[in-house]
Amino acid sequence: MNQISTPVSGQYAFERFKSFSRWKRAAKGALTRLIGLDELLALERKPIVPEPLWKRKIELGTIEKIAFESEPGFRTFAYVCLPKKAKAPCKTFICLQGHSTGMHTSIAVEWKDETTPKAIEGDRDFAIGCLQRGIAAVCLEQRCMGEHSTNENREPSCFVPTMIRLLGRRTTLAERIYDVDRLVDYLYARKDIDRTHIGLMGNSGGGTTTMFAGALLDRITHSMPSCSFSSFRDSIGAMQHCACNYIPGLLLYGETADAVGLTAPKPVVVVNGVEDPIFPIRAANEQFERMKKIYAAAGAPGNCVHAIGKEGHRFYAKEGWDAMSEFFLK
């Protein structure tokens, strides 16, 4: 496959600007417009009215499944998982799965029967990991995945919807970010959620949403993207990835550090696997070095951490949480 020849340093590369504040002001607006998020954020917002679907107790706390309308005509789903040992208001992480059969993975159950436990590989049972640490978890079903898939086996169905959206000025990525923002609207309306600690985490396709949402949504306080951070050029620009990863003109904007760096000065833990073949570690290290310079310029040099696991494309709970706990649980 031919690699894209566009120079890595785009118009909004951090190094082109004289100060962090000037760069962030210009780059954040440009990236919001580039992915089409600006039109979604301009939509009229009605209060989220959750539809309870079921609720049950587990050893670590309670899980409630809800449905809600994110935008007119689009109904999505979430699990609200509250830890037994935590006192309200709860510190909370929003959890996003990648290309898989859906959010059920986060609570370690089968998608065909949400009462049947399922062993989860690669530490992808995000909600269970949160509850074990006394953190509330809210698992959101991403568009084109899980219950939003058009495939009978629940495998992701991103290609056709993504191509159709590109005919207008929407992207699947922007819609996923908007759903996160609407979920935050719902969490803000709850008295048992700590607004000062609303983190976002995800692996692979969930990590991509986490990278951009953490950068562009002010109410996300902490971010932990996993196995989605490399350079755009050496990952999605060098091999076949799902269509939902692609944004026209992205390399003309800048590189990964120029997007995720907009998270600064908020804490971010970037998780990578040293053997990940589709988000190469060499390019990830290069972009993270640029991220460190951005965070230093923002006056928060200690707020970005690179947590690296020894295997491939998966989440690394110990490495990730060892770093994130220093920010989130103190």
N, C-alpha and C positions, 0 to 999 in steps of 0.2 A: 504494500500500500504506500502511495506517495505521501511523504510528509509535507505539511504546509510550510511554505517558504516565507510567510510573513514574519518580520523580525519580532523577536520576543518582547522587546521594549516597545510598548504601545503608547498611545497618546497620554494615558493616565498612569504611566509607570511612576512610582513614587519618586524616583531619582530625578525626574524632570521638574519637580516643584521645590520652591525655596523653603517651605515650612510644612509641617504636618497638618496644621489647621487648614491651610490653603488647599493642600492636596485632598484632604478628606472631604472638604466642602464640595470641591469640583468633581471628584471621582465618585462619591456616593450618589450624587444626582445623575451622573452619566451612566453608572451601572444600573441604577434603578430604571432608567429609561430604556437602556439597551435590552434588558430582559423582558420589558413590557410590564413590569410591576407597578409602574406609576398609574396606569389606567385602572388596575385592580384596586389600588389603595384609594383611588378617587371615588369608588363606588359608595353609594349610600349604605351606611351600616345600621342594621337593626339589631337590637339585643339578641344574643344567642338564647334560644329556648331549647334546652336539651330534651331529647326524648329518651327516657329510661327504657332499656331493653332487657337487662337482667342485672342482678347483683348477687354476689356470693362472698362468703368468708373463706379465706385460706389461712394457712398457718402464719404467714407473715403479715396479714392484715385483711383488707377487703378489696375486691375488684368489682367495679360497676361498668357495664358497657352502655354507651349512649350513642345516639345519632343526633346530628344537628345540621342545619342548613348554613353552609359557609357563604355562599352567594346565591342569589335567587335561582332556584331550579337545580342546585347541586347539593345533595345530601351526603354527608360523610359520617365516619364512625370513629369512636375512640374508646379506649379502656381508661378509666380513672382508678388508679391503684393507690390506696392510702395505707401507710405502714402502721402496724399495730403499736409499735413502741414510740412513735413520734407524737409530740403535742402540737396542736394547731396554734398558729398557722404553719403549715408544712413547707419546708424547702422542697422544690419540685423540679424534676427533669421531664421534658417532653422527649419522647423516644420515637425514632423513625427507622423502620426497616428499609433495606435496600431491595434489589430485584429478587423477589422471593414470592411466596404465596401470601405474604401479608403480615399485619401487625400481630397476629396470633402468636408469632414466634417470640415476641417480647414477653409474653406471659407463659410461654412454654406449654402450649396446648395445641391439639390438632385443629386445623381449620374446618374440617368437616363436622367436628363435635368439640365445642369449646369446653366441655367437661372432661375430656380425655387428655391426661398429661402427655407431653412429648419431650423426649430428650433433645436438647438443642446443642449443636456444635458451634465452636468458635465464639463462645461467650456472647451469643446474640440474644440471649434471654435478658434483655436490658432492664425490663421492669422488675424482674426478680432480683437482679443485682442492686437496683435502687432500693427496693424494700429491705433487703438485707442490711443496707447501710442507714436505714431510718429515713430515707428520702422518698417522697411521693413520686409516682411515675404516671404520666399521661401519654398513652400510646396512640398515635394518630395514624389512620390508614392513608397512605399517600395515593394521589391520583394515578390511575392506570395500574395499580397494584392491588393485590388482595381482593377485597370485596368490590373494588372498582375495576377489576380485570374483566374483560369480555371473554376470556378463555374458560372453558369448563373446568380445567385443572388448576385454575387460579394463578397460572404463571402470568407474569406481567404482559400487558398489551399496550405498550407505550408508542409503538411506531406510527400507526395510522393517526391517532389523536394528536400526536406531536406534529406531524406533517400538516395536518389540517389547521392547527393553531398558527403555524408559521405563515399561512396564507394571509392571516390578519396581522396583528401586532401583539400576539400572545405567545407565551412559551409555557411548556409543561412545568418548567422550573419555577416560573413566576406564580403559577397557580398553586403549586405546592407550598411556596413561601407564604402566599396569601392565606392558605388554609391554616398554616401555623399561626399567623397573626390573628386570625379569627378565633383560633383555639385560645390564644392568650386573652382575647376579649372575654371569653367564657371563664377563664381562670381568674381574671381580675374581678369578676362578679361574685366569686366564691369567697367567703370569709375564712375558709380553712386553708387558703393558699398564701404563702409568703411572697408578696410581689417583688421583694428585693432579691429573691433567689429563684428565678425561673430559668433553668438551664435548658439546653437543647443538645441532643446527641443522636448520632445515627451512623450506620456503617454503609459503605459503598454508595448506592443511590440515596440512601438516607444521610450519608455523610456529605454528599454534594448539596443537598437541601440545607443541611446544618451549616456548611461553610458560608453559603450566600445569605441565609436567613439571619445567622448570627451577625453578619456584617451589616445588613441593611435594616434590621428590625431593632429599634432602640430598647424595647422592653425585654428582649432576650438578654439575660445578664451574664451567662456563662455558656461557652460552646465547647463541644467535644466531638469534632468530626473524625471519623475513622475510615481508613483505606479509601480515601477520595482526594487526598492532597498529594499532588506531584506538580509537575508543570503541565499546563494545558497542552503545550507543544509535544511533550514526551508521553502523554497518556492518551487523551481523546484525539489528539492531533497526529498520533503515530500508529494507531491501530483501531480496529473496529470496537466501538462501544455502543451502548443503547442510544437510540436517537434522542432520548430525553436529555442527554448530556450536552447537546449542541446548541449554541447560541450564535446566530449570524453576527459576525463582527467582533467576537470576543477577543481574539488576539490583537485586533486593532485598538481595543480598550487597554489591555495590559495582560499581565500574567497572573498566576494563582496568588502570589503574594500581594498583588495590587488589588485583588478582590477580598481575600480573607483578612488582609491587613486592615481593612476598614472596620474590623471588629475592635481594634485598639481604641481606648485603653482597657476594654473589658477582658477578663481572663479567657484564654483559649488554650485547650490542650489538643494538639494535633497528633492523632494516632496513626502510625504506619506499620506495615509489616516488611521486614527487610527482604523477604522473598516474594513480595507481591508483584506478579508479572504485569499487571495492567495499570498500576500506579507506581512507577519505578522509584526506588528509594534514592537513587543518586540525584534525580531531578527534585525529589521532595526535599532532600537536604539542602540543595541549592536555593530553592524557594524559601525554605525556612530561615536560612541565613539572611535573606532579604527581609523576611517578616521581623526578625530580631531588630533590624535597623529601624523599621517602622515603629515598633513598640518602644524602642529607646527614644525616638523622636517624639513620641506621644507622652513621654515621661513615665512609662510603665514597663521598664525593661524586664522585670520579673514576671510579667503577666502572660507570657507565651511560653509554652513548654512543648517540646517534641518528645512524645512517648513512643518508643520503637519496640515492637515485638519481634521475636526471632523467626516467625513463620511467614505465611503468605497472606492472602486476602481474607481477613477476618477481623473481629474486634479483639482487643487485648485488655480484658477487664482489670487485671492487676496493674499493669503499666499505666493504663488510662486513669483509673480511679486513685492510684497512689498519688498521681500529680493533681488531679482535679480536687481531691479531698482537701488539699492544702488551701485552695481558694474557697471551696463551697461549704465546708463543714466547720469552719472556724468562725 
